[in-house]
Amino acid sequence: MDSRKPISVVYQVAIYIYLLGVAVASAFSKKVRTMWKGEHEALGILKKNVNPNHQYIWFHAASLGEFEQGRPLIERIRSEYPEYKILLTFFSPSGYEVRKNYEYADIVCYLPIDTIRNARRFLRAVHPCMAFFIKYEFWYNYLHILKHRNVPVYSVSSIFREHQIFFRWYGKSYAGVLRCFTHFFVQNEKSKHLLHTIGIDTVDVVGDTRFDRVLQIKEKAQQLPIVEAFKADKKVFVAGSSWAPDEDIFIPFMNECKDWKMIIAPHVINEEHLKRIEEKCKGKTVRYTATTPEEAAQAQCLLIDCYGLLSSVYHYGEVAYVGGGFGVGIHNVLEAAVWKMPVLFGPNHQRFQEAQELIKAKGGFEITDSSSFARMMQQFMAQQEYLRLSGEAAGSYVESKTGATHKILKQINL
């Protein structure tokens, strides 16, 4: 008896229920409608662009964050093995719409929902010679068909936890999908141990490719004349990807620090949010896209009102604050830490291994309220050596974790 049959039937039913929900939601949500349309157009894109005379390596990322984890590997393969073509797929519009013109991929499209019919049609259209699924991507039908066709499939920067369905008594059957992978390149020893408990030992602990990516970003950082003029000879506090609860904590304190300046790059950039920040800031505040170097030099707060600059902006700071820790979870702490600066963030960081490790390395610091933020900043401001050592600890932590991309390339057969 095929042990996959019961879970397969349940999964197929669940997928079609999900499809129905997406169809209904697309009538009310622009984001869902964009995704729905993109998935329907994917096969047409493949038929138009796939060259049957070429070999394609397929990378799949759910969204933009996972793409950034896969990016160092994509770019190394493109550079060192130009004979291969790159197919890049996304599930979410937040990934596809930002990277649909990504220069290192030959074809970029959405991945159609994981029905048996979609998976067969997709794989007939492209015939990948190998596939990489980034982090949490476990597409049951695609993976089983890839295994049936003997296509090598790798899981990159994956991380596993006890509460996941694969390690529950009721999820043992579904765990069979993990046996479709040729090899796992996981982030930590705990993930390797959990996979071992269900009989999967084709695993290497290589770390997280995001560390390689932030070093790439640092090397390609932009010079920003407006930010340089704003900083001048002052010390700068940089808040990245901030939300209103974060701003309510750090803005009142920084308003009183005349010897320091403040840069705020909010997570959500719209007029309502920008005006709210401007109202809370006491000193002269200027917007990046609407100021000059001369005006910026006279300001106390610089508001980054556009996307794509944050990783370069961190370069000009002495202390970083990464937002999201008073909401759904903190954003990317590594982009700040790579610049050898201490990184502050809110209490919701338990799901983020890099934040936990950054705290242990003494380069990251949890903030729980306005008082704890004030105490931390006062310590940095009063003790220059402590500020320096904390920054060095953050930078050293990032550097110590690089190399995952190289380790993966050594293992796969290209």
ABEGO torsion letter per residue (X at the ends): XBAAAAAAAAAAAAAAAAAAAAAAAAAABAAAAAAAAAAAAAAAAAAAABBAABBBBBBBBABAAAAAAAAAAAAAAAAABAABBBBBBBABAAAAAAAAABAABABBBBBBBBBAAAAAAAAAAAGBABBBBBGABBBAAAAAAAAAAGBBBBBBGBBBBAABAAABAAAAAAAAAAAABABBBBABAAAAAAAAAAGBABBBBAEBAAAAAAAAAAAABBBBAAAAAAAEABBBBBBBGBBAAAAAAAAAAAAABAABBBBBBBABBBAAAAAAAAAABABBBBBAAABBAAAAAABABBBBABBGAAAAAAAABABBBBBGAABAEBBBAAAAAAAGBBBBBBABAAABAAAAAAAAAGABBBBABAAAAAAAAAAAAABAAAAAAAAAAAAAAAAAABGAAAAAAAABBX
